[in-house]
Amino acid sequence: MADLSVYDRLDFPVSPEGRPWVFINMVATIDGKILSGERDENVMDLGSPTDHATMRFIESQADAVMIGAGSLRATVGLHYPERLKRLVVSASGTLDFSSKFFTGAPDKAWVVTGSRGVEGVAGRAQTFDAGEPVQWRRVLAWLHGLGVERLLIEGGSELNAALLAEDLVDELFLTVAPKVKLGSGIPTYAGGQPLPREGLLRFSLMSCLTHDDEVFLRYRRTARS
Ligand SMILES: NC(=O)c1ccc[n+]([C@@H]2O[C@H](COP(=O)([O-])OP(=O)(O)OC[C@H]3O[C@@H](n4cnc5c(N)ncnc54)[C@H](OP(=O)(O)O)[C@@H]3O)[C@@H](O)[C@H]2O)c1
């Protein structure tokens, strides 16, 4: 029997004015690390088959999924259901355009980049010129215009941090895998620059499910003042 998601349904509010509802999904060890091996390697062995089924279910609730170029480079063979719009954020534009990420649905794949990347990628994939540095509100407005009401972010650490730093993330899904990795330089759920004490982002717990030794957390951003 196929492994089941811990969720059998997920309700989301109507998206905010002019942009999609944005949610991140990640798996991390008990000590907060998002890697099992090296940073340029995939993490398919970090979560259980139930975590993988849950990840697929969360994907099924999204209109589009966005990842960082580091995650795409690290995950050879990464692919998504054909219906799903998929975006990779890359300043350099240095990507493997033969990967299933692009070839699985060329009309639904975009590189979100700046002018340098637009030039480098030209003719190999669709691009969205998001400026340098990336103007995230512009990216979200463009996606909303494409009909994206629910945008799933699947890491890695740097992409998550970029969106969190601008307070553009509405929900966080986190699977805690019953493992310890160690390492002071190992990426966590979000890297980037630290926020000041008075600027921490607050989230409310929506649900906390368990399956075997894993914990599945869902947090929603508390009302912004
Ligand atoms: N545990 C989990 O759930 C999970 C999920 C996803 C990934 N991972 C792991 O995490 C690692 C990758 O994470 P990472 O933090 O190293 O990389 P990442 O966030 O996936 O990608 C970083 C790259 O994305 C581009 N990028 C991200 N934010 C940008 C911004 N604001 N402006 C312009 N470009 C931006 C840049 O690409 P260019 O270098 O092309 O300019 C940057 O080097 C991999 O090992 C992967 O397996 C774990």
The ligand as an SDF file (V2000), in Angstrom:
LIG
                    3D

 48 52  0  0  0  0  0  0  0  0999 V2000
   15.3520   19.5710    4.1560 N   0  0  0  0  0  0  0  0  0  0  0  0
   14.6080   20.1190    3.2140 C   0  0  0  0  0  0  0  0  0  0  0  0
   13.3660   20.1370    3.3070 O   0  0  0  0  0  0  0  0  0  0  0  0
   15.2570   20.7240    2.0060 C   0  0  0  0  0  0  0  0  0  0  0  0
   14.4680   21.3550    1.0390 C   0  0  0  0  0  0  0  0  0  0  0  0
   15.0970   21.9420   -0.0430 C   0  0  0  0  0  0  0  0  0  0  0  0
   16.4800   21.8820   -0.1680 C   0  0  0  0  0  0  0  0  0  0  0  0
   17.2000   21.2390    0.7700 N   0  0  0  0  0  0  0  0  0  0  0  0
   18.6610   21.1860    0.6560 C   0  0  0  0  0  0  0  0  0  0  0  0
   19.1310   22.5110    0.8490 O   0  0  0  0  0  0  0  0  0  0  0  0
   20.3120   22.7000    0.0700 C   0  0  0  0  0  0  0  0  0  0  0  0
   20.1130   23.9070   -0.8210 C   0  0  0  0  0  0  0  0  0  0  0  0
   19.8140   25.0270   -0.0240 O   0  0  0  0  0  0  0  0  0  0  0  0
   20.6770   26.3550   -0.1480 P   0  0  0  0  0  0  0  0  0  0  0  0
   20.2600   27.2680    0.9470 O   0  0  0  0  0  0  0  0  0  0  0  0
   22.1130   25.9820   -0.2980 O   0  0  0  0  0  0  0  0  0  0  0  0
   20.2240   26.9080   -1.5800 O   0  0  0  0  0  0  0  0  0  0  0  0
   18.8440   27.4410   -2.2010 P   0  0  0  0  0  0  0  0  0  0  0  0
   18.1690   28.4100   -1.2970 O   0  0  0  0  0  0  0  0  0  0  0  0
   18.0690   26.2860   -2.7210 O   0  0  0  0  0  0  0  0  0  0  0  0
   19.4350   28.1700   -3.4740 O   0  0  0  0  0  0  0  0  0  0  0  0
   20.3620   29.2210   -3.3350 C   0  0  0  0  0  0  0  0  0  0  0  0
   20.5590   29.7880   -4.7180 C   0  0  0  0  0  0  0  0  0  0  0  0
   19.3010   30.2100   -5.2310 O   0  0  0  0  0  0  0  0  0  0  0  0
   19.4180   31.4840   -5.8220 C   0  0  0  0  0  0  0  0  0  0  0  0
   18.7730   32.4300   -4.9250 N   0  0  0  0  0  0  0  0  0  0  0  0
   18.1680   32.1880   -3.7420 C   0  0  0  0  0  0  0  0  0  0  0  0
   17.6720   33.3180   -3.2230 N   0  0  0  0  0  0  0  0  0  0  0  0
   17.9660   34.2840   -4.1010 C   0  0  0  0  0  0  0  0  0  0  0  0
   17.7220   35.6780   -4.1480 C   0  0  0  0  0  0  0  0  0  0  0  0
   17.0650   36.3130   -3.1540 N   0  0  0  0  0  0  0  0  0  0  0  0
   18.1790   36.3800   -5.2000 N   0  0  0  0  0  0  0  0  0  0  0  0
   18.8380   35.7680   -6.1950 C   0  0  0  0  0  0  0  0  0  0  0  0
   19.1030   34.4410   -6.2230 N   0  0  0  0  0  0  0  0  0  0  0  0
   18.6710   33.7280   -5.1850 C   0  0  0  0  0  0  0  0  0  0  0  0
   20.9100   31.7070   -5.9960 C   0  0  0  0  0  0  0  0  0  0  0  0
   21.2050   31.0020   -7.1970 O   0  0  0  0  0  0  0  0  0  0  0  0
   22.4960   31.1910   -8.1420 P   0  0  0  0  0  0  0  0  0  0  0  0
   23.6290   30.6240   -7.3520 O   0  0  0  0  0  0  0  0  0  0  0  0
   22.1940   30.3800   -9.3690 O   0  0  0  0  0  0  0  0  0  0  0  0
   22.6290   32.6540   -8.4040 O   0  0  0  0  0  0  0  0  0  0  0  0
   21.4630   31.0030   -4.7620 C   0  0  0  0  0  0  0  0  0  0  0  0
   22.8080   30.6280   -4.8780 O   0  0  0  0  0  0  0  0  0  0  0  0
   20.5230   21.4200   -0.7190 C   0  0  0  0  0  0  0  0  0  0  0  0
   21.4190   20.5930   -0.0420 O   0  0  0  0  0  0  0  0  0  0  0  0
   19.1500   20.7710   -0.7110 C   0  0  0  0  0  0  0  0  0  0  0  0
   19.2420   19.3770   -0.8410 O   0  0  0  0  0  0  0  0  0  0  0  0
   16.6270   20.6860    1.8620 C   0  0  0  0  0  0  0  0  0  0  0  0
  1  2  1  0
  2  3  2  0
  2  4  1  0
  4  5  1  0
  4 48  2  0
  5  6  2  0
  6  7  1  0
  7  8  2  0
  8  9  1  0
  8 48  1  0
  9 10  1  0
  9 46  1  0
 10 11  1  0
 11 12  1  0
 11 44  1  0
 12 13  1  0
 13 14  1  0
 14 15  2  0
 14 16  1  0
 14 17  1  0
 17 18  1  0
 18 19  2  0
 18 20  1  0
 18 21  1  0
 21 22  1  0
 22 23  1  0
 23 24  1  0
 23 42  1  0
 24 25  1  0
 25 26  1  0
 25 36  1  0
 26 27  1  0
 26 35  1  0
 27 28  2  0
 28 29  1  0
 29 30  1  0
 29 35  2  0
 30 31  1  0
 30 32  2  0
 32 33  1  0
 33 34  2  0
 34 35  1  0
 36 37  1  0
 36 42  1  0
 37 38  1  0
 38 39  2  0
 38 40  1  0
 38 41  1  0
 42 43  1  0
 44 45  1  0
 44 46  1  0
 46 47  1  0
M  CHG  2   8   1  16  -1
M  END
$$$$
